[in-house]
Structures are given as C-alpha cells and as structure tokens.
C-alpha cells in the first residue's frame, strides 16, 4: 500500500523538470540508471529527453564495498552501457540516496567503461544518513527527519508504469 505522504509520480515530475533544466546546455549527455528503481526513472527520463540511444543500466552488486558482508543479491542484472562513456556527461540516476555507497560503487563501475567528462547524480528522494561525501545534483525531495536504519524507502512500478513509494520496515 503506497504511503500517502509520498506521491512518487509528483516527485518524478519535480525531478524530471529540474534534470531537464539542469542539462539543457550540457553536451554529449547519457543517462545511466542504477537497478532497479533508478533504472525505471532513467527509462522515463531518457524517453522524455529523447535520449533512448544514450541510456544505460548499471548493477553495482559486485562493486559494493560491503559485497563480502552482504553477498550476492538474488536478482543481479547485467550492466548495459551501449554508448561511449569516454568524454560523456553522465546523469547517474537512483531512486533513493542514503549512505552514498551505491553511488560510489556505480561511479567505480562507470570508470571501467571509460572516463566521463562529468558525472551528475539525480535521486528521487534523499533520505539522509550519508556515510560518504556524496550529494545529488538533482533531487525531488529531501527528508527533514532521517528514517531509522530499519526502515527503507522502496520504489515500486505498476504494470502501467506508474510509480509508488512506500516505507518498508525491515
């Protein structure tokens, strides 16, 4: 059941507007979504910005610094970067920015494909609780009060593509 305080579709519209305005003058733009919620957002952004040919997806499972501790996620998906990373302006997209470790892992993986001119980060929600010095360039909503570590924001996507955002109690 979606949490009534989070309207994921409204948050997406806010994020989309700021991304489009922020990248208006950028050159050689490509979009990379972090599986899975970030990938859904990246697909929509790429379609709106007519960048489908410059859309990629990344799974950071093998690049996380806590891989040995957490092990392999059951739904590892292949990273797909079908464009030249070297010299590109990459918009890295994630659903929820939390500790910064997923973002760090995604940046490490991107550099295996080449050296981008610039990497910018877009997140639907910044929930606070950073462990690394990472900040989003574009964010639709920042939580005023950090969620307890046992709670997670989970982005869902219905069959019709509509997004929902719920709080999951671990």
MOBEL-V888700 format. One record per backbone hydrogen bond with DSSP energy under -0.5 kcal/mol. NH is the residue of the N-H (numbers start at 1). CO is the residue of the C=O. E is the energy in kcal/mol with one decimal. If there is no record, write none. Layout:
BEGIN
NH	CO	E
NH	CO	E
END
This chain:
BEGIN
3	165	-1.2
6	3	-1.8
7	5	-0.6
8	6	-1.0
11	7	-2.5
12	8	-2.5
13	9	-2.1
14	10	-2.0
15	11	-2.7
16	12	-3.2
17	13	-2.1
18	14	-2.0
19	15	-2.5
20	16	-2.6
21	17	-2.0
22	18	-2.5
23	19	-1.9
24	21	-0.7
26	23	-1.1
30	89	-2.4
31	54	-2.8
32	91	-2.8
33	56	-2.4
34	93	-2.7
35	33	-0.5
35	58	-2.5
38	34	-1.2
39	34	-1.1
40	36	-1.9
41	37	-2.0
42	38	-2.4
43	39	-2.3
44	40	-1.7
45	41	-2.6
46	42	-2.9
47	43	-2.0
48	44	-2.4
49	45	-2.3
50	47	-0.9
51	46	-3.3
54	51	-2.0
55	52	-1.0
56	31	-3.0
57	80	-2.8
58	33	-2.5
60	58	-0.5
63	60	-1.8
64	60	-1.0
64	61	-0.5
67	64	-1.3
70	66	-3.0
71	67	-3.3
76	73	-0.8
80	57	-2.8
85	83	-0.5
85	113	-0.5
87	115	-2.8
88	85	-2.4
89	28	-2.4
90	88	-0.8
90	118	-3.1
91	30	-2.9
91	89	-0.5
92	90	-0.8
92	120	-3.4
93	32	-2.8
94	122	-2.5
97	125	-2.9
98	96	-0.6
104	100	-2.3
105	101	-2.3
106	102	-2.4
107	103	-2.4
108	104	-2.3
109	105	-2.2
110	106	-2.6
111	107	-1.9
112	108	-0.6
112	109	-1.2
113	110	-1.9
116	114	-0.8
117	88	-1.6
118	88	-1.6
120	90	-3.1
122	92	-2.8
123	138	-2.5
124	94	-1.1
125	95	-2.0
126	141	-2.7
127	97	-2.3
127	125	-0.7
131	99	-2.7
132	99	-1.6
134	132	-2.5
137	121	-1.9
138	121	-2.1
140	123	-1.4
141	124	-1.1
143	126	-2.6
147	127	-0.6
151	148	-2.3
152	168	-2.8
154	152	-0.5
154	166	-3.1
155	153	-0.5
156	164	-3.1
158	162	-2.8
161	158	-2.2
164	156	-2.1
166	154	-2.3
168	152	-3.7
168	166	-0.6
170	150	-3.2
170	168	-0.7
END
